[in-house]
Amino acid sequence: MSIEERAPVGVDTTRPSVARVYDYMLGGKDNFAVDRQAGQMALQITPDGPLAARANRGFLRRAVRHLVAEAGIRQFLDIGSGLPTQGNVHEIAHEIDPQTRVVYVDSDPMVLAHGRALLASSPMTTVIQADVRHPEQILDNPEVRSMIDFTQPVGVLLLGILHHLADDEDPGAVAAVYRAAVPSGSYLAISHFHDPGDAHPDASKKALMVEKIFNQTMGTGRWRRHDEIVGYFGDFELLEPGVTALPDWRPAPDDEPSEQTDTYYTFVGGLARKP
């Protein structure tokens, strides 16, 4: 039986999915021919694209470790979580405190199916199917409310998701709803495709070429400038080193070495605290 025939109910294998293309870039197996084709088109321009995907996972790992070990965060809302892979938020957090609660949110039905199978034996985690563009539906979801105490600090993760919102979908306003929903002492982590502009013109040119491919194949993807990405943190206080290339955000000894190629500059991230 082919992998297409094993697709969960509701999964469209004729159109590429953001979560599945990302899974392909990470070397995963939960993707279909249409996802691999979209990924391969992008890789023709930026063949080191998988390095960027792994750098995003490294950023997630370091940010979550900091939030649990240093900031005392014990509950996470991971929006646009993608397909389960090695080093999920709950796995990282539970190495430090097994009582940390994690809610995964993604719009892809395949994420829901795989996530529920993976998390069936983990009472401190759950996964829901919902769209980042509708924050009220996520924040009011009964499963979210049963797992997350919004009177206590929350770690909100928007990793690799806001760049899939078009300008007319107002990602700044969407991020503002999540910021407003959490109390003082909460944290927001964002990673985002980045157009470095004149600072790295070759990287900027490739970013715009890949952006065109993403929109042709998936109908989504925006490589934004640094100041615009910083704006998504609102009045939250950015931790050092601010919004920077993902490998430069508090690198750890167990990180994969990363060369400063054009792709290096086109994926950035940061972590900020609500005062």
C-alpha positions as a LaTeX table, in Angstrom:
\begin{tabular}{lrrr}
\hline
Residue & $x$ (\AA) & $y$ (\AA) & $z$ (\AA) \\
\hline
Met1 & 0.00 & 0.00 & 0.00 \\
Ser2 & 1.41 & 3.43 & $-0.94$ \\
Ile3 & 1.83 & 6.26 & 1.53 \\
Glu4 & $-0.91$ & 8.15 & $-0.38$ \\
Glu5 & $-3.35$ & 5.35 & 0.37 \\
Arg6 & $-2.44$ & 5.54 & 4.05 \\
Ala7 & $-3.22$ & 9.27 & 4.28 \\
Pro8 & $-5.49$ & 10.09 & 7.24 \\
Val9 & $-9.08$ & 11.06 & 6.51 \\
Gly10 & $-9.35$ & 14.68 & 5.39 \\
Val11 & $-5.77$ & 14.92 & 4.10 \\
Asp12 & $-5.52$ & 16.32 & 0.56 \\
Thr13 & $-2.59$ & 14.65 & $-1.18$ \\
Thr14 & $-3.07$ & 16.65 & $-4.40$ \\
Arg15 & $-1.90$ & 19.96 & $-2.90$ \\
Pro16 & 1.33 & 20.61 & $-0.98$ \\
Ser17 & 1.03 & 21.31 & 2.74 \\
Val18 & 3.23 & 23.68 & 4.72 \\
Ala19 & 3.64 & 21.11 & 7.51 \\
Arg20 & 4.51 & 18.29 & 5.11 \\
Val21 & 6.96 & 20.35 & 3.02 \\
Tyr22 & 8.70 & 21.29 & 6.28 \\
Asp23 & 8.73 & 17.61 & 7.24 \\
Tyr24 & 10.38 & 16.85 & 3.88 \\
Met25 & 13.03 & 19.51 & 4.49 \\
Leu26 & 13.78 & 17.90 & 7.85 \\
Gly27 & 14.22 & 14.51 & 6.20 \\
Gly28 & 10.94 & 13.13 & 7.53 \\
Lys29 & 8.67 & 10.53 & 5.93 \\
Asp30 & 5.25 & 12.11 & 6.53 \\
Asn31 & 5.02 & 13.81 & 3.14 \\
Phe32 & 3.71 & 13.06 & $-0.33$ \\
Ala33 & 5.00 & 13.47 & $-3.88$ \\
Val34 & 3.33 & 16.87 & $-4.22$ \\
Asp35 & 5.12 & 18.10 & $-1.07$ \\
Arg36 & 8.48 & 16.79 & $-2.25$ \\
Gln37 & 7.99 & 18.47 & $-5.62$ \\
Ala38 & 7.34 & 21.84 & $-3.95$ \\
Gly39 & 10.37 & 21.38 & $-1.71$ \\
Gln40 & 12.61 & 20.37 & $-4.57$ \\
Met41 & 11.64 & 23.46 & $-6.58$ \\
Ala42 & 12.79 & 25.65 & $-3.70$ \\
Leu43 & 15.96 & 23.60 & $-3.26$ \\
Gln44 & 16.98 & 24.34 & $-6.83$ \\
Ile45 & 17.54 & 27.94 & $-5.70$ \\
Thr46 & 18.63 & 27.33 & $-2.11$ \\
Pro47 & 20.03 & 23.78 & $-1.94$ \\
Asp48 & 20.95 & 24.30 & 1.72 \\
Gly49 & 17.28 & 24.78 & 2.63 \\
Pro50 & 17.28 & 21.71 & 4.92 \\
Leu51 & 19.96 & 23.46 & 7.02 \\
Ala52 & 17.49 & 26.28 & 7.62 \\
Ala53 & 14.79 & 23.81 & 8.67 \\
Arg54 & 17.20 & 22.17 & 11.12 \\
Ala55 & 18.32 & 25.58 & 12.37 \\
Asn56 & 14.69 & 26.30 & 13.21 \\
Arg57 & 14.50 & 23.10 & 15.24 \\
Gly58 & 17.72 & 24.07 & 16.99 \\
Phe59 & 16.27 & 27.47 & 17.85 \\
Leu60 & 13.14 & 25.80 & 19.23 \\
Arg61 & 15.26 & 23.49 & 21.38 \\
Arg62 & 17.36 & 26.29 & 22.86 \\
Ala63 & 14.38 & 28.59 & 23.44 \\
Val64 & 12.34 & 25.89 & 25.20 \\
Arg65 & 15.30 & 24.85 & 27.34 \\
His66 & 15.79 & 28.47 & 28.39 \\
Leu67 & 12.11 & 28.96 & 29.18 \\
Val68 & 11.85 & 25.84 & 31.34 \\
Ala69 & 15.27 & 25.84 & 33.00 \\
Glu70 & 15.90 & 29.59 & 33.37 \\
Ala71 & 12.53 & 31.36 & 33.15 \\
Gly72 & 10.43 & 28.80 & 35.03 \\
Ile73 & 7.79 & 28.41 & 32.31 \\
Arg74 & 5.71 & 25.28 & 32.82 \\
Gln75 & 3.07 & 25.60 & 30.07 \\
Phe76 & 3.43 & 26.07 & 26.32 \\
Leu77 & 1.13 & 26.91 & 23.44 \\
Asp78 & 2.88 & 25.79 & 20.24 \\
Ile79 & 0.93 & 27.28 & 17.32 \\
Gly80 & 1.73 & 25.95 & 13.87 \\
Ser81 & 3.58 & 23.08 & 15.48 \\
Gly82 & 3.91 & 20.97 & 12.33 \\
Leu83 & 4.23 & 17.22 & 12.16 \\
Pro84 & 5.76 & 15.44 & 15.16 \\
Thr85 & 9.50 & 14.97 & 14.73 \\
Gln86 & 12.51 & 14.35 & 16.92 \\
Gly87 & 12.84 & 16.96 & 19.66 \\
Asn88 & 9.24 & 18.09 & 20.11 \\
Val89 & 8.48 & 20.79 & 22.67 \\
His90 & 7.18 & 18.39 & 25.31 \\
Glu91 & 10.20 & 16.10 & 24.90 \\
Ile92 & 12.60 & 19.00 & 25.42 \\
Ala93 & 10.63 & 20.43 & 28.34 \\
His94 & 10.07 & 17.07 & 30.06 \\
Glu95 & 13.81 & 16.44 & 30.21 \\
Ile96 & 13.82 & 19.29 & 32.74 \\
Asp97 & 10.34 & 19.03 & 34.29 \\
Pro98 & 7.95 & 16.21 & 33.31 \\
Gln99 & 5.01 & 18.22 & 34.66 \\
Thr100 & 5.31 & 20.87 & 31.93 \\
Arg101 & 2.05 & 21.14 & 29.94 \\
Val102 & 2.11 & 21.56 & 26.16 \\
Val103 & $-0.67$ & 22.21 & 23.66 \\
Tyr104 & 0.15 & 21.73 & 19.99 \\
Val105 & $-1.93$ & 23.57 & 17.40 \\
Asp106 & $-1.90$ & 23.08 & 13.64 \\
Ser107 & $-4.41$ & 23.40 & 10.80 \\
Asp108 & $-3.21$ & 20.29 & 8.95 \\
Pro109 & $-5.42$ & 17.23 & 9.68 \\
Met110 & $-2.36$ & 14.99 & 9.28 \\
Val111 & $-0.73$ & 16.76 & 12.25 \\
Leu112 & $-3.82$ & 16.05 & 14.34 \\
Ala113 & $-3.87$ & 12.36 & 13.41 \\
His114 & $-0.15$ & 11.78 & 13.98 \\
Gly115 & $-0.01$ & 14.00 & 17.05 \\
Arg116 & $-2.86$ & 12.25 & 18.83 \\
Ala117 & $-1.29$ & 8.87 & 18.16 \\
Leu118 & 2.06 & 10.09 & 19.51 \\
Leu119 & 0.61 & 11.84 & 22.56 \\
Ala120 & $-1.97$ & 9.22 & 23.56 \\
Ser121 & 0.14 & 8.17 & 26.55 \\
Ser122 & 1.21 & 11.68 & 27.58 \\
Pro123 & $-1.32$ & 13.30 & 29.93 \\
Met124 & 0.61 & 16.59 & 30.02 \\
Thr125 & 0.19 & 17.21 & 26.27 \\
Thr126 & $-2.59$ & 17.55 & 23.72 \\
Val127 & $-3.00$ & 18.57 & 20.09 \\
Ile128 & $-5.84$ & 20.45 & 18.41 \\
Gln129 & $-6.61$ & 21.30 & 14.80 \\
Ala130 & $-7.03$ & 25.06 & 14.40 \\
Asp131 & $-5.76$ & 27.95 & 12.30 \\
Val132 & $-3.30$ & 30.56 & 13.60 \\
Arg133 & $-5.35$ & 33.21 & 11.79 \\
His134 & $-8.24$ & 32.66 & 14.21 \\
Pro135 & $-6.61$ & 33.22 & 17.61 \\
Glu136 & $-9.88$ & 33.55 & 19.52 \\
Gln137 & $-10.91$ & 30.05 & 18.44 \\
Ile138 & $-7.61$ & 28.69 & 19.72 \\
Leu139 & $-7.59$ & 30.63 & 22.97 \\
Asp140 & $-11.20$ & 29.68 & 23.77 \\
Asn141 & $-10.84$ & 26.04 & 22.78 \\
Pro142 & $-11.93$ & 23.77 & 25.70 \\
Glu143 & $-8.88$ & 21.52 & 25.35 \\
Val144 & $-6.58$ & 24.55 & 25.43 \\
Arg145 & $-8.40$ & 25.95 & 28.46 \\
Ser146 & $-8.19$ & 22.62 & 30.28 \\
Met147 & $-4.43$ & 22.45 & 29.77 \\
Ile148 & $-3.31$ & 26.10 & 29.94 \\
Asp149 & $-3.88$ & 28.36 & 32.96 \\
Phe150 & $-3.95$ & 31.86 & 31.50 \\
Thr151 & $-3.48$ & 33.42 & 34.94 \\
Gln152 & 0.06 & 31.99 & 34.97 \\
Pro153 & 2.95 & 32.71 & 32.57 \\
Val154 & 2.75 & 30.92 & 29.23 \\
Gly155 & 5.36 & 30.26 & 26.57 \\
Val156 & 3.74 & 31.07 & 23.21 \\
Leu157 & 5.61 & 29.64 & 20.22 \\
Leu158 & 4.97 & 31.05 & 16.74 \\
Leu159 & 7.79 & 29.29 & 14.95 \\
Gly160 & 7.81 & 29.30 & 11.17 \\
Ile161 & 4.13 & 30.24 & 10.95 \\
Leu162 & 3.61 & 34.03 & 10.66 \\
His163 & 5.43 & 34.08 & 7.33 \\
His164 & 2.60 & 31.93 & 5.97 \\
Leu165 & 0.15 & 34.76 & 6.60 \\
Ala166 & $-0.25$ & 37.19 & 3.72 \\
Asp167 & 0.03 & 40.93 & 4.35 \\
Asp168 & $-3.75$ & 41.35 & 4.02 \\
Glu169 & $-4.22$ & 38.74 & 6.77 \\
Asp170 & $-2.40$ & 41.15 & 9.12 \\
Pro171 & 0.04 & 38.89 & 10.98 \\
Gly172 & 0.87 & 41.82 & 13.28 \\
Ala173 & $-2.71$ & 41.96 & 14.52 \\
Val174 & $-2.80$ & 38.18 & 14.91 \\
Ala175 & 0.37 & 38.21 & 17.01 \\
Ala176 & $-1.08$ & 41.04 & 19.11 \\
Val177 & $-4.07$ & 38.89 & 20.12 \\
Tyr178 & $-1.78$ & 36.16 & 21.43 \\
Arg179 & 0.36 & 38.72 & 23.28 \\
Ala180 & $-2.71$ & 40.24 & 24.92 \\
Ala181 & $-4.05$ & 36.84 & 26.03 \\
Val182 & $-1.14$ & 35.93 & 28.29 \\
Pro183 & $-0.17$ & 37.47 & 31.64 \\
Ser184 & 2.95 & 39.33 & 32.70 \\
Gly185 & 5.99 & 37.08 & 32.79 \\
Ser186 & 4.89 & 35.16 & 29.69 \\
Tyr187 & 7.19 & 34.73 & 26.70 \\
Leu188 & 6.77 & 34.84 & 22.94 \\
Ala189 & 9.13 & 33.06 & 20.55 \\
Ile190 & 8.95 & 33.82 & 16.83 \\
Ser191 & 10.94 & 32.53 & 13.87 \\
His192 & 10.27 & 33.98 & 10.44 \\
Phe193 & 11.54 & 33.94 & 6.86 \\
His194 & 13.70 & 37.04 & 6.41 \\
Asp195 & 14.55 & 39.28 & 3.48 \\
Pro196 & 17.88 & 40.88 & 4.48 \\
Gly197 & 17.65 & 43.53 & 1.74 \\
Asp198 & 20.77 & 45.54 & 0.94 \\
Ala199 & 22.68 & 44.05 & 3.89 \\
His200 & 22.98 & 40.76 & 1.97 \\
Pro201 & 21.77 & 41.42 & $-1.59$ \\
Asp202 & 22.48 & 37.92 & $-2.95$ \\
Ala203 & 20.54 & 36.35 & $-0.08$ \\
Ser204 & 17.73 & 38.88 & $-0.62$ \\
Lys205 & 17.50 & 37.99 & $-4.30$ \\
Lys206 & 17.25 & 34.28 & $-3.53$ \\
Ala207 & 14.69 & 34.93 & $-0.80$ \\
Leu208 & 12.38 & 36.67 & $-3.27$ \\
Met209 & 12.85 & 33.86 & $-5.81$ \\
Val210 & 11.91 & 31.19 & $-3.23$ \\
Glu211 & 9.00 & 33.35 & $-2.05$ \\
Lys212 & 7.65 & 33.27 & $-5.62$ \\
Ile213 & 7.96 & 29.46 & $-5.73$ \\
Phe214 & 6.24 & 29.04 & $-2.37$ \\
Asn215 & 3.32 & 31.16 & $-3.51$ \\
Gln216 & 3.06 & 29.32 & $-6.81$ \\
Thr217 & 3.07 & 25.88 & $-5.17$ \\
Met218 & 1.48 & 26.42 & $-1.75$ \\
Gly219 & $-0.16$ & 29.83 & $-2.14$ \\
Thr220 & 1.71 & 31.15 & 0.87 \\
Gly221 & 5.07 & 32.47 & 2.11 \\
Arg222 & 6.42 & 35.96 & 2.84 \\
Trp223 & 10.07 & 36.83 & 3.44 \\
Arg224 & 9.81 & 40.04 & 5.52 \\
Arg225 & 12.30 & 42.70 & 6.59 \\
His226 & 13.89 & 42.75 & 10.05 \\
Asp227 & 11.95 & 45.72 & 11.49 \\
Glu228 & 8.63 & 44.20 & 10.48 \\
Ile229 & 9.48 & 40.92 & 12.23 \\
Val230 & 10.63 & 42.79 & 15.37 \\
Gly231 & 7.26 & 44.56 & 15.35 \\
Tyr232 & 5.45 & 41.25 & 15.92 \\
Phe233 & 6.86 & 41.23 & 19.47 \\
Gly234 & 5.04 & 44.48 & 20.29 \\
Asp235 & 6.00 & 45.85 & 23.72 \\
Phe236 & 7.47 & 42.54 & 24.87 \\
Glu237 & 11.11 & 42.85 & 25.96 \\
Leu238 & 13.44 & 41.05 & 23.57 \\
Leu239 & 16.10 & 38.88 & 25.16 \\
Glu240 & 19.64 & 39.18 & 23.88 \\
Pro241 & 20.74 & 38.87 & 21.12 \\
Gly242 & 17.38 & 40.13 & 19.81 \\
Val243 & 16.00 & 39.01 & 16.46 \\
Thr244 & 18.89 & 37.39 & 14.64 \\
Ala245 & 19.86 & 34.57 & 12.29 \\
Leu246 & 18.69 & 31.37 & 13.97 \\
Pro247 & 22.14 & 29.79 & 14.47 \\
Asp248 & 23.27 & 33.02 & 16.20 \\
Trp249 & 20.55 & 32.89 & 18.87 \\
Arg250 & 22.38 & 31.62 & 21.95 \\
Pro251 & 24.19 & 28.74 & 20.21 \\
Ala252 & 24.73 & 25.61 & 22.26 \\
Pro253 & 27.57 & 23.04 & 22.17 \\
Asp254 & 25.27 & 20.35 & 20.76 \\
Asp255 & 24.15 & 22.50 & 17.80 \\
Glu256 & 24.81 & 21.41 & 14.25 \\
Pro257 & 27.58 & 23.58 & 12.72 \\
Ser258 & 26.11 & 26.10 & 10.30 \\
Glu259 & 27.93 & 27.86 & 7.49 \\
Gln260 & 27.01 & 31.46 & 6.75 \\
Thr261 & 25.45 & 30.82 & 3.33 \\
Asp262 & 22.72 & 32.94 & 1.77 \\
Thr263 & 20.10 & 30.76 & 3.46 \\
Tyr264 & 21.73 & 31.51 & 6.83 \\
Tyr265 & 20.49 & 35.12 & 6.66 \\
Thr266 & 16.97 & 34.37 & 5.45 \\
Phe267 & 15.53 & 32.72 & 8.58 \\
Val268 & 15.60 & 34.69 & 11.82 \\
Gly269 & 14.11 & 34.41 & 15.28 \\
Gly270 & 13.89 & 35.88 & 18.74 \\
Leu271 & 12.42 & 35.42 & 22.21 \\
Ala272 & 10.73 & 38.15 & 24.27 \\
Arg273 & 9.16 & 38.54 & 27.72 \\
Lys274 & 5.93 & 40.31 & 28.60 \\
Pro275 & 6.77 & 43.01 & 31.16 \\
\hline
\end{tabular}
